[in-house]
Amino acid sequence: MIHKKITITGLNEMVYHLREYKDKNDWQIDFYNIYGALLLSFDSDEETLARLKDEDEAYRMVTEWMDVALMMGKEY
């Protein structure tokens, strides 16, 4: 299993890193803000892999989950 921890400053970075793994299986990527707080984790489940195949859908997925993270009090 590939497990990466990445610090990001924008949603576009999240999409970029996730799309690098759109054709791979068995991975997990944890995204952190610049303060070291965990924002989101994505793994190679069937739905995530399907949504990563299309760039617009990947942005939509990341935006949806980031909205949830912000509602839960995460600081971006």
DSSP file (Angstrom, degrees, kcal/mol; ACC not computed):
  #  RESIDUE AA STRUCTURE BP1 BP2  ACC     N-H-->O    O-->H-N    N-H-->O    O-->H-N    TCO  KAPPA ALPHA  PHI   PSI    X-CA   Y-CA   Z-CA
    1    1 A M              0   0    0      0, 0.0     2,-0.5     0, 0.0    26,-0.2   0.000 360.0 360.0 360.0 135.9    0.0    0.0    0.0
    2    2 A I  E     -a   27   0A   0     24,-2.1    26,-2.4    23,-0.2     2,-0.5  -0.827 360.0-177.8 -91.7 127.5    1.2    3.5   -0.9
    3    3 A H  E     -a   28   0A   0     -2,-0.5     2,-0.3    24,-0.2    26,-0.2  -0.951   4.6-179.8-130.9 112.3    0.6    6.0    1.9
    4    4 A K  E     -a   29   0A   0     24,-2.4    26,-2.8    -2,-0.5     2,-0.5  -0.847  17.5-157.2-113.4 148.1    1.5    9.6    1.2
    5    5 A K  E     -a   30   0A   0     -2,-0.3     2,-0.4    24,-0.2    26,-0.2  -0.990  20.9-178.6-123.2 119.8    1.3   12.7    3.5
    6    6 A I  E     -a   31   0A   0     24,-3.0    26,-2.9    -2,-0.5     2,-0.5  -0.966  22.6-143.9-127.9 133.3    1.2   15.9    1.5
    7    7 A T  E     -a   32   0A   0     -2,-0.4     2,-0.3    24,-0.2    26,-0.2  -0.827  29.2-173.8 -92.5 130.0    1.0   19.5    2.7
    8    8 A I        -     0   0    0     24,-2.8    26,-0.2    -2,-0.5     3,-0.1  -0.844  32.0-167.8-125.8 159.8   -1.1   21.7    0.4
    9    9 A T  S    S+     0   0    0     -2,-0.3     2,-0.3     1,-0.2    -1,-0.1   0.383  77.4  24.4-120.7  -3.5   -2.0   25.4    0.0
   10   10 A G  S >> S-     0   0    0      1,-0.1     4,-1.1    23,-0.0     3,-0.6  -0.995  73.5-113.4-159.2 159.5   -4.8   25.0   -2.5
   11   11 A L  H 3> S+     0   0    0     -2,-0.3     4,-2.2     1,-0.2     5,-0.2   0.836 112.1  63.7 -64.2 -33.2   -7.5   22.7   -3.8
   12   12 A N  H 3> S+     0   0    0      1,-0.2     4,-2.3     2,-0.2    -1,-0.2   0.855  99.8  53.7 -61.7 -33.3   -5.8   22.5   -7.2
   13   13 A E  H <> S+     0   0    0     -3,-0.6     4,-2.4     2,-0.2    -1,-0.2   0.887 106.7  52.4 -65.4 -38.5   -2.8   20.9   -5.5
   14   14 A M  H  X S+     0   0    0     -4,-1.1     4,-2.5     2,-0.2    -2,-0.2   0.941 111.1  45.8 -62.4 -47.2   -5.1   18.2   -4.0
   15   15 A V  H  X S+     0   0    0     -4,-2.2     4,-2.7     1,-0.2    -2,-0.2   0.913 111.1  53.7 -62.7 -43.2   -6.6   17.4   -7.4
   16   16 A Y  H  X S+     0   0    0     -4,-2.3     4,-0.9     1,-0.2    -2,-0.2   0.942 112.6  42.6 -56.9 -50.1   -3.1   17.3   -9.0
   17   17 A H  H  < S+     0   0    0     -4,-2.4     4,-0.5     1,-0.2     3,-0.4   0.894 114.5  50.4 -67.2 -39.9   -1.8   14.8   -6.5
   18   18 A L  H >< S+     0   0    0     -4,-2.5     3,-1.7     1,-0.2    -1,-0.2   0.914 106.1  55.0 -64.4 -41.9   -4.9   12.7   -6.5
   19   19 A R  H >< S+     0   0    0     -4,-2.7     3,-1.1     1,-0.3    -1,-0.2   0.724  94.6  68.9 -67.9 -19.2   -5.0   12.4  -10.3
   20   20 A E  T 3< S+     0   0    0     -4,-0.9    -1,-0.3    -3,-0.4     3,-0.2   0.776 106.5  41.1 -63.2 -24.5   -1.4   11.1  -10.2
   21   21 A Y  T X  S+     0   0    0     -3,-1.7     3,-1.7    -4,-0.5    -1,-0.2   0.207  78.6 111.5-108.8  13.2   -2.9    8.0   -8.7
   22   22 A K  T <  S+     0   0    0     -3,-1.1    -1,-0.2     1,-0.3    -2,-0.1   0.755  85.8  40.4 -62.7 -24.3   -6.1    7.6  -10.8
   23   23 A D  T 3  S+     0   0    0     -3,-0.2     2,-0.3    -4,-0.2    -1,-0.3   0.251 103.4  85.1-107.0  11.8   -4.8    4.5  -12.5
   24   24 A K    <   -     0   0    0     -3,-1.7     2,-0.3    25,-0.0     3,-0.2  -0.803  63.0-144.7-113.7 155.4   -3.2    2.9   -9.4
   25   25 A N        +     0   0    0     -2,-0.3   -23,-0.2     1,-0.2    20,-0.1  -0.774  67.6  32.3-113.7 160.6   -4.8    0.7   -6.7
   26   26 A D  S    S+     0   0    0     18,-0.3   -24,-2.1    -2,-0.3     2,-0.3   0.970  80.3 129.4  62.5  63.8   -4.2    0.4   -3.0
   27   27 A W  E     -a    2   0A   0    -26,-0.2    17,-1.8    -3,-0.2     2,-0.3  -0.958  37.7-163.5-140.5 160.3   -3.2    3.9   -1.9
   28   28 A Q  E     -aB   3  43A   0    -26,-2.4   -24,-2.4    -2,-0.3     2,-0.5  -0.984   6.4-166.0-142.7 134.6   -4.1    6.5    0.7
   29   29 A I  E     -aB   4  42A   0     13,-2.9    13,-2.5    -2,-0.3     2,-0.5  -0.987   4.0-160.6-125.1 125.2   -3.2   10.2    0.6
   30   30 A D  E     -aB   5  41A   0    -26,-2.8   -24,-3.0    -2,-0.5     2,-0.5  -0.900   9.4-153.4-103.6 129.5   -3.5   12.4    3.6
   31   31 A F  E     -aB   6  40A   0      9,-3.4     8,-3.4    -2,-0.5     9,-1.2  -0.898  12.2-171.4-108.5 130.8   -3.6   16.2    3.0
   32   32 A Y  E     -aB   7  38A   0    -26,-2.9   -24,-2.8    -2,-0.5     6,-0.2  -0.850  19.9-123.9-117.8 151.2   -2.4   18.6    5.6
   33   33 A N    >   -     0   0    0      4,-2.4     3,-2.0    -2,-0.3   -24,-0.1  -0.309  44.6 -90.4 -82.3 178.5   -2.6   22.4    5.8
   34   34 A I  T 3  S+     0   0    0      1,-0.3    -1,-0.1   -26,-0.2   -25,-0.1   0.645 126.5  59.6 -68.2 -12.4    0.5   24.5    6.3
   35   35 A Y  T 3  S-     0   0    0      2,-0.1    -1,-0.3     0, 0.0     3,-0.1   0.412 119.8-106.4 -93.7   1.1    0.1   24.3   10.1
   36   36 A G  S <  S+     0   0    0     -3,-2.0     2,-0.4     1,-0.3    -2,-0.1   0.547  73.1 139.9  88.4   7.9    0.3   20.5   10.0
   37   37 A A        -     0   0    0     38,-0.1    -4,-2.4     1,-0.1    -1,-0.3  -0.702  58.4-113.2 -87.7 135.7   -3.4   19.8   10.7
   38   38 A L  E     +B   32   0A   0     -2,-0.4    -6,-0.3    -6,-0.2     3,-0.1  -0.501  36.9 174.0 -67.0 126.0   -5.0   17.0    8.7
   39   39 A L  E     -     0   0A   0     -8,-3.4     2,-0.3     1,-0.4    -7,-0.2   0.873  59.4 -14.9 -94.9 -58.8   -7.6   18.3    6.3
   40   40 A L  E     -B   31   0A   0     -9,-1.2    -9,-3.4     2,-0.0     2,-0.4  -0.980  49.1-150.6-147.9 154.1   -8.7   15.3    4.3
   41   41 A S  E     -B   30   0A   0     -2,-0.3     2,-0.4   -11,-0.2   -11,-0.2  -0.994  14.0-172.2-126.1 137.8   -7.7   11.7    3.5
   42   42 A F  E     -B   29   0A   0    -13,-2.5   -13,-2.9    -2,-0.4     2,-0.3  -0.961   2.9-172.6-124.7 146.4   -8.5    9.9    0.3
   43   43 A D  E     -B   28   0A   0     -2,-0.4     2,-1.5   -15,-0.2   -15,-0.2  -0.848  40.7 -91.6-132.8 174.7   -8.0    6.3   -0.6
   44   44 A S        +     0   0    0    -17,-1.8   -18,-0.3    -2,-0.3   -16,-0.1  -0.204  65.1 148.6 -85.1  46.5   -8.3    4.1   -3.6
   45   45 A D     >  -     0   0    0     -2,-1.5     4,-2.4     1,-0.1     5,-0.2  -0.330  62.4-101.5 -74.3 166.8  -11.9    3.0   -3.2
   46   46 A E  H  > S+     0   0    0      1,-0.2     4,-2.0     2,-0.2     5,-0.2   0.880 119.4  48.5 -58.9 -44.5  -14.1    2.4   -6.2
   47   47 A E  H  > S+     0   0    0      2,-0.2     4,-2.3     1,-0.2    -1,-0.2   0.920 111.5  49.4 -65.4 -44.1  -16.0    5.7   -6.1
   48   48 A T  H  > S+     0   0    0      1,-0.2     4,-1.8     2,-0.2    -2,-0.2   0.934 111.2  49.0 -61.6 -46.4  -12.8    7.8   -5.7
   49   49 A L  H  X S+     0   0    0     -4,-2.4     4,-0.7     1,-0.2    -1,-0.2   0.887 111.2  50.7 -61.4 -38.7  -11.1    6.1   -8.6
   50   50 A A  H >< S+     0   0    0     -4,-2.0     3,-0.7    -5,-0.2     4,-0.4   0.906 111.6  47.0 -65.3 -41.5  -14.1    6.6  -10.9
   51   51 A R  H >< S+     0   0    0     -4,-2.3     3,-0.7     1,-0.2    -1,-0.2   0.766 105.2  60.6 -73.6 -24.9  -14.3   10.3  -10.0
   52   52 A L  H 3< S+     0   0    0     -4,-1.8    -1,-0.2     1,-0.2    -2,-0.2   0.684  86.6  75.5 -75.6 -16.6  -10.6   10.8  -10.6
   53   53 A K  T << S+     0   0    0     -4,-0.7     2,-0.5    -3,-0.7    -1,-0.2   0.818  95.9  51.5 -65.5 -29.9  -10.8    9.7  -14.2
   54   54 A D  S <> S-     0   0    0     -3,-0.7     4,-2.2    -4,-0.4     5,-0.2  -0.939  77.4-146.7-110.5 127.3  -12.4   13.0  -15.2
   55   55 A E  H  > S+     0   0    0     -2,-0.5     4,-2.3     1,-0.2     5,-0.2   0.892  99.1  50.1 -62.1 -41.8  -10.7   16.2  -14.1
   56   56 A D  H  > S+     0   0    0      1,-0.2     4,-2.1     2,-0.2    -1,-0.2   0.906 111.8  48.3 -62.7 -41.0  -13.9   18.2  -13.6
   57   57 A E  H  > S+     0   0    0      2,-0.2     4,-2.4     1,-0.2    -1,-0.2   0.852 108.6  54.9 -67.7 -34.4  -15.4   15.4  -11.5
   58   58 A A  H  X S+     0   0    0     -4,-2.2     4,-2.5     2,-0.2    -2,-0.2   0.926 109.0  47.3 -64.1 -44.6  -12.1   15.3   -9.5
   59   59 A Y  H  X S+     0   0    0     -4,-2.3     4,-2.6     1,-0.2    -2,-0.2   0.908 111.6  51.6 -61.0 -42.0  -12.4   19.0   -8.7
   60   60 A R  H  X S+     0   0    0     -4,-2.1     4,-2.4     2,-0.2    -2,-0.2   0.917 110.6  48.1 -61.2 -44.5  -16.1   18.5   -7.8
   61   61 A M  H  X S+     0   0    0     -4,-2.4     4,-2.3     2,-0.2     5,-0.2   0.930 113.0  46.8 -62.7 -47.3  -15.2   15.6   -5.4
   62   62 A V  H  X S+     0   0    0     -4,-2.5     4,-2.4     1,-0.2    -2,-0.2   0.907 113.0  49.8 -63.1 -41.8  -12.4   17.6   -3.7
   63   63 A T  H  X S+     0   0    0     -4,-2.6     4,-2.3     2,-0.2    -1,-0.2   0.914 109.8  51.1 -64.2 -43.0  -14.6   20.6   -3.3
   64   64 A E  H  X S+     0   0    0     -4,-2.4     4,-1.6     1,-0.2    -2,-0.2   0.936 114.5  42.6 -59.0 -47.9  -17.5   18.6   -1.8
   65   65 A W  H  X S+     0   0    0     -4,-2.3     4,-2.4     1,-0.2    -1,-0.2   0.842 111.6  54.2 -71.3 -32.5  -15.2   17.0    0.8
   66   66 A M  H  X S+     0   0    0     -4,-2.4     4,-2.5    -5,-0.2    -1,-0.2   0.887 105.7  54.0 -68.2 -36.6  -13.4   20.2    1.6
   67   67 A D  H  X S+     0   0    0     -4,-2.3     4,-2.1     2,-0.2    -2,-0.2   0.914 109.7  48.1 -59.1 -43.1  -16.8   21.8    2.3
   68   68 A V  H  X S+     0   0    0     -4,-1.6     4,-1.5     2,-0.2    -2,-0.2   0.925 110.7  50.9 -63.3 -44.6  -17.5   19.0    4.7
   69   69 A A  H  <>S+     0   0    0     -4,-2.4     5,-2.3     1,-0.2    -2,-0.2   0.905 110.4  49.1 -61.1 -42.3  -14.1   19.5    6.4
   70   70 A L  H ><5S+     0   0    0     -4,-2.5     3,-1.5     1,-0.2    -1,-0.2   0.890 108.2  53.5 -66.0 -38.6  -14.6   23.2    6.8
   71   71 A M  H 3<5S+     0   0    0     -4,-2.1    -1,-0.2     1,-0.3    -2,-0.2   0.802 104.6  56.8 -64.6 -27.6  -18.1   22.6    8.3
   72   72 A M  T 3<5S-     0   0    0     -4,-1.5    -1,-0.3    -3,-0.2    -2,-0.2   0.419 128.1 -99.0 -84.6   2.6  -16.4   20.3   10.8
   73   73 A G  T < 5 +     0   0    0     -3,-1.5    -3,-0.2     1,-0.3    -2,-0.1   0.560  69.3 152.4  96.7   9.0  -14.1   23.1   11.9
   74   74 A K      < -     0   0    0     -5,-2.3     2,-0.5    -6,-0.2    -1,-0.3  -0.474  40.5-132.8 -69.6 143.8  -11.0   22.3    9.9
   75   75 A E              0   0    0     -2,-0.1   -38,-0.1     1,-0.1   -42,-0.1  -0.885 360.0 360.0-102.7 127.6   -8.8   25.4    9.1
   76   76 A Y              0   0    0     -2,-0.5   -42,-0.2   -43,-0.1    -1,-0.1   0.396 360.0 360.0-101.5 360.0   -7.7   25.7    5.5
